[in-house]
Amino acid sequence: MTARDLAARNLATRQRLAWWVVALAAAIFAAALALTGPAPAQNPADRKAVDSCPAEGGCPVEGGSYRIILPQPAPAGERSGAILYFHGYQGSADETIADQGLVAVAQRLGVALIAADGMARTWSYPGSPGHHRDEFAYVGRVLDDVAQRFPVDPGRIMASGFSQGGSMVWYLACRMPARFAGFAPIAGAFWEPLPRGCAGPRPNLIHVHGVSDTTVPLAGRSLRSGYRRGDVFKSLAILAPGGCTASLAAAIEAPADPPQLTCRLASGCAGPARLELCRHTGGHIAAATWVERAWRLIMPPEAPPASTGARLTFP
């Protein structure tokens, strides 16, 4: 046998051996599949949320940037709603999208989570110590950019935020009510000097505040720099003038412990928009479930479900 014949026979032997290895592996896999059944489909709620903006710098707009996490899986051929969230003082958009509670809420609701990014880690609304940019122009650019680049319905966006971010939400409700379907500020209000009035139409707004909050008290407080955080009840009266919010200032019997809420609806206000004040016994805190509750109550077309952890005491 020549060297060439020997090489050819060895090659054929190796090929037959490789084929038997592949066949054996396929048989083992088939047997295992028959015993265990097909792999279960992955629960959408268990899928990792993906930031759709560049890791460095976020999604740029004139005057700043933002981050966005789209629902997983995204509705085929449909535009989802969105929560535009404003972080507190010294926070950032990166911290917002790293908040697993907020991300989980957005995923459960099947909506996008948009994280606004304050310049110098603060917000420059009227009365604020920050004077870095026109926040209303910035928010308008973010909304326009999101509608252009992502499958988000511009008519189904709710603004929410905590502390100084909550105050930013109040000013958006006053100055840009038509750009949002609703507002859910937490532990924030107008700053002094209080606005003389707000643009119409009066929006849906659900505000949450702790009765033991000493950082941003319900009655407001002065800062050593001369600035003053405004009174929540006066803020409500500015948003809905005419006396319809007076009942919201009444004492609440045995307010609930966080994260539970005791809530009151304003009655007799002009228009159909929901105006609600929810309180808890805690201090300067926020819970992602409060944002979820506000979305389910504010957003059509689904009927508002019974709100876990909140009892409606008025009317």
Disulfide bonds with the S-S distance in Angstrom:
Cys53-Cys59 1.96
Cys174-Cys198 2.12
Cys244-Cys269 1.92
Cys263-Cys278 2.17
